[in-house]
């Protein structure tokens, strides 16, 4: 539901920030005396101008109708109190946090990290590692013990002892006993940043320096470095795995092997894909898939086979994935994308990665310069005295006396006051973060600096709408978009789903807009050999089933006949073009390199589709019908007044 809300809200107002230039701000219309202004109308219109498909929506008069209708729905949502829904409030809060991330970035640092990540992504590294576990907040004694242990293991590795044996013996990675520390191939952003740094900074065949991550201490051995595989375009033929209730559990495997034999006999891959592939989205295109990179498909088996092919038009042997049986044909291999093509993707990865700490440090420095911080030193000394050495063991508890320190400890920009108790609360929560600075006074100073940074960041976040008008615009649009989604779901979409009587009545008025062409229930047999198709034709005339015909005419080594059975509509790609819509067995016809014969067992006339046969389209049309009637009702429920002079002025300004 969450992702659907984001999509729908995005469809409504497209969250791109584009400003309407040369448009003055005047009241364009009011809804129950609430004003809506020309600058917002112009801004939203210009954002949508190149994106809408319906030319009528580019007409300013028509667009005003849509815009007023949109604002009417939002007003209705507020009248119903949908803005008080906790789920809505959480969704809005989540989106704001996501949008605010853009304003917390340091462009220079981010670009450096993007370039570093891109450079590393040109390679895939195969490595093994040994891990000695130690908690991030471990005591100095436990930390030193773990370090000595990993150092001893590293010395053994440097002296030539087998790394895999050492991993199995000493590594505290739970998988090490089975994989002997082997990690396989990986590239940038697949491991934590410090681990990645060690991997990319250690030459092939050598042992890395000791590194520490949040998991503990590691050493790596770099086994291999290879170029990134990039992307690949392939075509495939897929036969889905049988359902558990199917009687013939070997049918898919047998069918794919038959198809493979026909390919070996010289028959065309794309034609066979069109006839037999169960992947209907690609079958009509000869089985061709959109290009993909490692990890983009949900089948590792499929990817490995696809990348193993090296020459265009090379064809794999049949293989099985979790979805079914496949044959893959290589179309083209593509190099790694350019830096600019990957820039947005890399920036998103950085935001979720340990690399982001560099950006945070840069932001802290920026905010220290941007905002003034004035500390009450007397208050600070008094507060600091409440912290004891127990903080080193993570056992310090804020004393009751802390309630006395509600006076400002420091002030940000002369407006936001942060009290001493808040600082003590911060120390209590952060004391297990691993800081072990001594003496105690210096530790408290360190906590104070971190606390100031966190409060500056919070203050910056709280004032984004004030400091950045574009941020405010986007948040307002998203806020309304989410409300509109909830309202539409309540008033239109759910009603269309459950109002079976209304849907049936609507279907009765429009059913002749949803017609079947002529259809046949038929068996279509094909072969590249004229003598074989004639034999098949003869057997069809004797009422021999397609399955029995295949068993009779196909051998263990040669597939002579393939069959396709079902109900086919006039114009369907799978039907031979000369198919007659009449009962009986057809003449043999040739298309390309194939001979076809068709047996029609039933002819279905033209007619309206049943409601079940076109339910999705009818439901969508019914929703649009309900929405238009609903908007008309809203115009009666609310008072709408348009300032025609203001509208004419904004029209002229937008046409400049």
Secondary structure, 3 states (H helix, E strand, C coil): CHHHHHHHHHHHHCCCCCCCCCCCCCEEEEECCEEEEHHHHHHHHHHHCCCCCCHHHHCHHHHHHHHHHHHHHHHHHHHCCHHHCHHHHHHHHHHHHHHHHHHHCCHHHHHHHHHHHHHHCCEEEEEEEEEEECCCCCCHHHHHHHHHHHHHHHHHHHCCCCHHHHHHHHCCCCCHHHHCCEEEEECCCCCCHHHHHHHHHCCCCCECCCEEECCEEEEEEEEEEEECCCEEEEEEEEEECCCCCCCCCCHHHHHHHHHHHHHHCCCCHHHHHHHHCCCHHHHCCCCECCCEECCCCCCHHHHHHHHHCCCCCCECCCEECCCEEEEEEEEEEECCCCHHHHHHHHHHHHHCCCCHHHHHHHHHHHHHHHCCEEECHHHHHHHHCCCCHHHHHCCCCCCHHHHHCCCEEEEECCCEEEEHHHHHHHHHHHCCCCCCCCCHHHHHHHHHHHHHHHHHHHHHHHCHHHHCHHHHHHHHHHHHHHHHHHHHHHHHHHHHHHCHHHHHHHHHHHHHHCEECCEEEEEEEEECCHHHHHHHHHHHHCCCCHHHHHHHHCCCCCCCCEEEEEEEECCCCCCCCCCCCCCEECCCEEECCEEEEEEEEEEECCEECCCHHHHHHHHHHHHHHHHHHHHHHHHHHCCEEECHHHHHHHHHHHCC
